[in-house]
C-alpha cells in the first residue's frame, strides 16, 4: 500500500430500497487497519451477486448501517495484523460470503459451520469488496488457483461455492438428470460442474440470452417450459417461490430439489401427492463451509469452467446492480479494480 494513501472510495448501502431509488452511495472512507488474525486487501476484483441486490433493496434486513457490499473478493494482501503469518504479504487471496464463525457450537464442531448461529458474513456484517480496500479474517480466506484472471476468479467465491454446495444438497446421482431453474451467475458455473460429472442438464429460464449460453455450455435443453424428461435432481437459483412446486412436480421418484438462494419469495402450498409423495425431497442451501470453498476451487481448477463476464469499473457498482435487477447481465457481473488482470 502506498504510505501516502489514507482514504479510499467505497460504496455503502445508505437507505435500503428499490435499486431505482439509489440505495447505494459512493463515499470516501479511511483505509482500515487490520486487527488480530486479519489481512488488509487491496481489492483487485469483486463479483456482483444477487445477494448484494437483496441487501441494497432491503429484502435482507441490514445488519449494520452503511455497510459496504460485496463478498466475492479477489485481493492483494498489503498488510497483516498480529497473529498472521507474514508469508501471506504480497499474496493474492480470495474472501467469500462466510466471514467468521464461533468455532465452538455443535454445528462448528461437527463440520457444519455454515449453520453456526453466531456466523458473520462479508458485505453484510463486515464491509465487503465494493471498495478499494477491505479487511478480512486470514482464517477465512482462500488460496486461489493459478491460471485464472482476477475477474474470472472472483465469481468462484460465491457463485461457484454456493452452486457447488447446492449440487451436493441436490444429491445428483452419477450421470443423472439435473434441472436448473434460473440461469445466472451461479447456475452457469454449476451447470458446467454437473456436465463434467456426466449429467444431462436441462435449463429452465425465460431469457433468450441465458438459453443461448446454456446450450453453448452443453445443456441438453434450455427453454421456458418444463424439462422433457423426469429429473433426478433440481436446483432452484431464481428467487421465485412460485417455481418450487413447478420444480418439485418435474422430479422423478426419489428426486431432490435444492433451493440455492438466500432470499425467496413466498412458496405456494404444496400438494402432497403431486409434489412430495414417492420420496421426493425439498432442501434449502445455507451459506457454505470453508471446506466447500476449498473443494470447489480444486474442482474448478480441474474442470476449468467458462466464466461469462460483464465487467464494470468500481465507480459503476450502482449500474451493475441495476443491470442485474433488470436481467441485463448474462453470466456474472464483476467490479474491476484498477490493478486487476
JOPECOR-V853767 format. One record per pair of residues at least 24 apart in sequence whose C-alpha atoms are under 10 Angstrom apart, sorted by the first residue. I is the first residue (numbers start at 0). J is the second residue. Records with the same first field share a line. If there is no record, write none. Layout:
I=J + J
//
This chain:
0=39 + 40 + 41 + 75 + 76 + 77 + 78 + 132
1=77
4=29 + 30
5=29 + 30 + 31
6=30 + 31 + 131 + 132
7=31 + 130 + 131 + 132 + 133
8=129 + 130 + 131 + 132 + 313 + 314
9=66 + 67 + 68 + 126 + 127 + 128 + 129 + 130 + 131 + 132 + 133 + 313 + 314
10=65 + 66 + 67 + 68 + 69 + 126 + 127 + 128 + 129 + 130 + 131 + 313 + 314 + 315 + 316 + 317
11=55 + 64 + 65 + 66 + 67 + 68 + 122 + 126 + 127 + 129 + 130
12=51 + 54 + 55 + 56 + 57 + 61 + 63 + 64 + 65 + 66 + 67 + 68 + 122 + 123
13=55 + 64 + 65 + 66 + 67
14=55 + 56 + 57 + 61 + 64 + 65
15=52 + 53 + 54 + 55 + 56 + 57 + 58 + 59 + 60 + 61 + 64 + 65
16=52 + 53 + 54 + 55 + 56 + 57 + 58
17=52 + 53 + 55 + 56 + 57 + 58 + 321 + 324
18=52 + 53 + 55 + 56 + 57 + 317 + 318 + 320 + 321 + 322 + 323 + 324 + 325
19=56 + 317 + 318 + 320 + 321 + 324
20=56
21=55 + 56 + 317 + 321
22=52 + 54 + 55 + 56 + 57 + 317
23=55 + 56 + 65 + 66 + 67 + 68 + 316 + 317 + 320
24=65 + 67 + 316 + 317
25=67 + 129 + 130 + 313 + 314 + 315 + 316 + 317
26=130
27=130
28=130 + 131 + 132
29=132
30=130 + 131 + 132 + 133 + 134
31=132 + 133 + 134
32=78 + 79 + 80 + 133 + 134
33=77 + 78 + 79 + 80 + 81 + 133 + 134 + 135 + 136 + 137
34=79 + 80 + 81 + 82 + 83 + 134 + 135 + 136
35=79 + 80 + 81 + 82 + 83 + 136 + 137
36=79 + 80 + 81 + 82 + 83 + 84 + 135 + 136 + 137 + 138 + 139
37=78 + 79 + 80 + 81 + 82 + 83 + 134 + 135 + 136 + 137 + 138 + 139 + 140
38=75 + 76 + 77 + 78 + 79 + 80 + 81 + 83 + 87 + 88 + 133 + 134 + 135 + 136 + 137 + 138 + 140
39=74 + 75 + 76 + 77 + 78 + 79 + 80 + 88 + 132 + 133 + 134 + 135 + 136 + 137
40=72 + 73 + 74 + 75 + 76 + 77 + 78 + 79 + 88 + 89 + 90 + 91 + 92 + 93 + 94 + 128 + 131 + 132 + 133 + 134 + 135
41=72 + 73 + 74 + 75 + 76 + 77 + 78 + 91 + 128 + 130 + 131 + 132 + 133 + 134 + 336 + 337 + 338
42=72 + 73 + 74 + 75 + 76 + 91 + 92 + 93 + 127 + 128 + 129 + 130 + 131 + 132 + 133 + 134 + 149 + 313 + 334 + 335 + 336 + 337 + 338 + 339
43=72 + 73 + 74 + 75 + 91 + 92 + 128 + 130 + 131 + 132 + 148 + 149 + 150 + 153 + 313 + 334 + 335 + 336 + 337 + 338 + 339 + 340
44=69 + 71 + 72 + 73 + 74 + 75 + 93 + 128 + 129 + 130 + 131 + 148 + 149 + 150 + 151 + 152 + 153 + 154 + 310 + 311 + 312 + 313 + 333 + 334 + 335 + 336 + 337 + 338 + 339 + 340
45=69 + 70 + 71 + 72 + 73 + 74 + 93 + 94 + 95 + 127 + 128 + 129 + 130 + 149 + 150 + 151 + 152 + 153 + 154 + 156 + 311 + 313 + 332 + 333 + 334 + 335 + 336
46=70 + 71 + 72 + 73 + 128 + 129 + 149 + 150 + 151 + 152 + 153 + 154 + 155 + 156 + 157 + 158 + 184 + 308 + 309 + 310 + 311 + 331 + 332 + 333 + 334 + 335
47=71 + 72 + 128 + 129 + 153 + 154 + 157 + 158 + 184 + 309 + 310 + 311 + 316 + 319 + 320 + 323 + 331 + 332 + 333 + 334
48=154 + 157 + 158 + 183 + 184 + 185 + 319 + 320 + 323 + 331 + 332 + 333
49=158 + 183 + 184 + 185 + 237 + 238 + 260 + 261 + 262 + 320 + 323 + 324 + 331
50=96 + 122 + 123 + 157 + 260 + 261 + 262
51=122 + 123 + 129 + 320
52=317 + 319 + 320 + 321 + 323 + 324
53=261 + 262 + 320 + 324
54=122 + 123 + 262
55=317 + 320
58=261 + 262 + 263 + 264
59=123 + 261 + 262
60=123
61=122 + 123 + 124
62=119 + 120 + 122 + 123 + 124 + 125
63=122 + 123 + 124 + 125 + 126
64=123 + 124
65=123 + 126
66=121 + 122 + 123 + 124 + 125 + 126 + 127 + 129
67=121 + 122 + 123 + 124 + 125 + 126 + 127 + 128 + 129 + 130 + 133
68=121 + 122 + 123 + 124 + 125 + 126 + 127 + 128 + 129 + 130 + 316
69=94 + 95 + 96 + 120 + 121 + 122 + 123 + 125 + 126 + 127 + 128 + 129 + 130 + 334
70=94 + 95 + 96 + 97 + 98 + 120 + 121 + 122 + 123 + 125 + 126 + 127 + 128 + 129 + 153 + 154 + 156 + 157
71=95 + 96 + 121 + 122 + 127 + 128 + 129 + 152 + 153 + 154 + 155 + 156 + 157 + 158 + 159 + 333 + 334
72=96 + 121 + 127 + 128 + 129 + 133 + 135 + 140 + 149 + 150 + 152 + 153 + 154 + 155 + 156 + 157 + 333 + 334
73=128 + 140 + 141 + 143 + 148 + 149 + 150 + 151 + 152 + 153 + 154 + 155 + 156 + 335 + 336 + 339
74=128 + 131 + 132 + 133 + 149 + 153 + 336 + 338 + 339
75=132 + 338 + 339
76=132 + 133 + 134 + 137
77=132
78=134
79=134 + 135 + 136 + 137
80=134 + 136 + 137
82=137
83=136 + 137 + 138
84=137
87=137 + 142
90=142 + 143
91=141 + 142 + 143 + 144 + 149
92=137 + 140 + 141 + 142 + 143 + 144 + 149
93=135 + 137 + 139 + 140 + 141 + 142 + 143 + 149 + 152 + 153 + 155 + 156
94=121 + 127 + 128 + 133 + 134 + 135 + 136 + 137 + 139 + 140 + 141 + 142 + 153 + 156 + 157
95=120 + 121 + 122 + 127 + 128 + 135 + 139 + 140 + 141 + 153 + 154 + 155 + 156 + 157 + 158 + 160 + 286 + 287 + 289 + 292
96=120 + 121 + 122 + 123 + 127 + 139 + 156 + 157 + 160 + 161 + 286 + 287 + 288
97=121 + 122 + 139 + 140 + 157 + 286 + 287 + 288 + 289 + 292
98=122 + 123 + 124 + 125 + 127 + 135 + 136 + 137 + 138 + 139 + 140 + 289
99=124 + 125 + 135 + 136 + 138 + 139
100=139 + 288
107=288
110=288 + 289 + 290
111=287 + 288 + 289 + 290
112=286 + 287 + 288 + 289 + 290
113=284 + 285 + 286 + 287 + 288 + 289 + 291
114=285 + 286 + 287 + 288
118=286
120=286
128=313 + 334 + 336
129=313 + 314 + 316 + 334 + 335 + 336
130=313 + 314 + 316 + 334 + 336
131=313 + 335 + 336 + 337
132=336
138=289
139=288 + 289 + 292
140=289 + 292 + 293
141=289 + 292 + 293 + 296
142=293 + 296
143=293 + 296 + 297 + 300
144=296 + 297 + 299 + 300 + 301
145=300
146=300 + 303
147=300 + 303 + 340
148=339 + 340
149=333 + 335 + 336 + 338 + 339 + 340
150=306 + 308 + 309 + 310 + 332 + 333 + 334 + 335 + 336 + 339 + 340
151=304 + 305 + 306 + 307 + 308 + 331 + 333 + 340
152=296 + 299 + 306 + 333
153=306 + 331 + 332 + 333 + 334 + 335
154=184 + 185 + 188 + 306 + 307 + 308 + 330 + 331 + 332 + 333
155=184 + 185 + 188 + 292 + 295 + 296 + 299 + 304 + 306
156=292 + 293 + 295 + 296
157=184 + 185 + 286 + 287 + 292
158=183 + 184 + 185 + 186 + 187 + 188 + 189 + 331
159=184 + 185 + 186 + 187 + 188 + 189 + 192 + 291 + 292 + 295 + 296 + 299 + 304
160=185 + 188 + 189 + 286 + 287 + 288 + 289 + 290 + 291 + 292 + 293 + 294 + 295 + 296 + 299
161=185 + 186 + 189 + 236 + 259 + 260 + 284 + 285 + 286 + 287 + 288 + 291 + 292 + 295
162=186 + 187 + 188 + 189 + 190 + 192 + 234 + 236 + 259 + 260 + 284 + 287 + 295
163=188 + 189 + 190 + 192 + 193 + 259 + 287 + 291 + 292 + 294 + 295 + 296 + 298 + 299
164=189 + 257 + 259 + 284 + 285 + 286 + 287 + 288 + 291 + 292 + 294 + 295
165=189 + 233 + 234 + 235 + 236 + 256 + 257 + 258 + 259 + 260 + 282 + 283 + 284 + 285 + 286 + 287
166=190 + 192 + 193 + 232 + 233 + 234 + 256 + 257 + 259 + 284
167=257 + 284 + 291
168=232 + 233 + 234 + 255 + 256 + 257 + 258 + 259 + 281 + 282 + 283 + 284
169=231 + 232 + 233 + 234 + 235 + 254 + 255 + 256 + 257 + 258 + 259 + 280 + 281 + 282 + 283 + 284
170=231 + 232 + 233 + 253 + 254 + 255 + 256 + 257 + 280
171=196 + 198 + 230 + 231 + 232 + 233 + 234 + 254 + 255 + 256
172=196 + 197 + 198 + 231 + 232 + 254
173=197 + 198
174=198 + 199 + 200 + 231
175=199 + 200 + 230 + 231 + 232
176=200 + 201 + 219 + 226 + 228 + 229 + 230 + 231 + 232 + 233 + 250 + 251 + 254
177=201 + 202 + 218 + 219 + 226 + 228 + 229 + 230 + 231 + 232 + 233 + 234 + 250 + 254 + 255 + 256
178=202 + 203 + 218 + 220 + 221 + 225 + 226 + 228 + 229 + 230 + 231 + 232 + 233 + 234 + 235 + 246 + 249 + 250 + 256
179=203 + 204 + 218 + 221 + 226 + 232 + 233 + 234 + 235 + 236 + 237 + 246 + 256 + 257
180=204 + 205 + 221 + 223 + 233 + 234 + 235 + 236 + 237 + 238 + 239 + 242 + 243 + 245 + 246 + 258
181=205 + 206 + 209 + 210 + 223 + 234 + 235 + 236 + 237 + 238 + 239 + 242
182=206 + 208 + 209 + 210 + 212 + 213 + 221 + 235 + 236 + 237 + 329 + 330
183=209 + 212 + 213 + 236 + 237 + 307 + 323 + 326 + 328 + 329 + 330 + 331 + 332
184=236 + 306 + 307 + 308 + 328 + 329 + 330 + 331 + 332
185=236 + 259 + 330 + 331
186=213 + 234 + 235 + 236 + 237 + 259 + 330 + 331
187=212 + 213 + 216 + 218 + 304 + 305 + 306 + 307 + 329 + 330 + 331
188=216 + 299 + 303 + 304 + 305 + 306 + 307 + 330 + 331
189=234 + 304
190=216 + 217 + 218 + 304
191=216 + 217 + 218 + 299 + 302 + 303 + 304 + 305 + 306
192=295 + 298 + 299 + 301 + 302 + 303 + 304
193=218
194=218 + 219 + 302
195=298 + 301 + 302 + 303 + 304
196=302
198=231
199=230 + 231
200=226 + 230 + 232 + 233
201=225 + 226 + 227 + 228 + 230 + 233
202=226 + 233 + 234
203=235 + 237 + 246
204=237
206=326 + 327 + 329
207=329
208=326 + 327 + 328 + 329 + 330
209=326 + 328 + 329 + 330
210=329
211=329
212=307 + 329 + 330
213=330
216=304 + 305
225=249
226=250
229=254
230=254 + 255 + 256
231=255 + 256 + 279
232=256 + 257 + 279 + 280
233=257 + 258 + 281
234=258 + 259 + 260 + 282 + 283 + 284
235=259 + 260 + 263 + 283
236=260 + 261 + 263
237=262 + 263 + 264
238=262 + 263 + 264 + 265
239=263 + 264 + 265 + 266
240=264 + 265 + 266 + 267
241=265 + 266 + 267 + 268
242=266 + 267
243=267 + 268 + 269 + 274 + 281
244=268 + 269 + 270 + 273 + 274 + 275 + 281
245=269 + 274
246=274 + 281
247=273 + 274 + 275 + 279 + 280 + 281
248=272 + 273 + 274 + 275 + 279
249=273 + 274
250=274 + 275 + 279 + 280
251=277 + 278 + 279
252=276 + 277 + 278 + 279 + 280
253=277 + 278 + 279 + 280
254=278 + 279 + 280 + 281
255=279 + 280 + 281 + 282
256=280 + 281 + 282 + 283
257=281 + 282 + 283 + 284
258=282 + 283 + 284 + 285
259=283 + 284 + 285 + 286
260=284 + 285 + 286
261=285 + 286
305=330
306=330 + 331
307=331 + 332
308=332 + 333
309=333 + 334
310=334 + 335
311=335 + 336
312=336 + 337
313=337
//
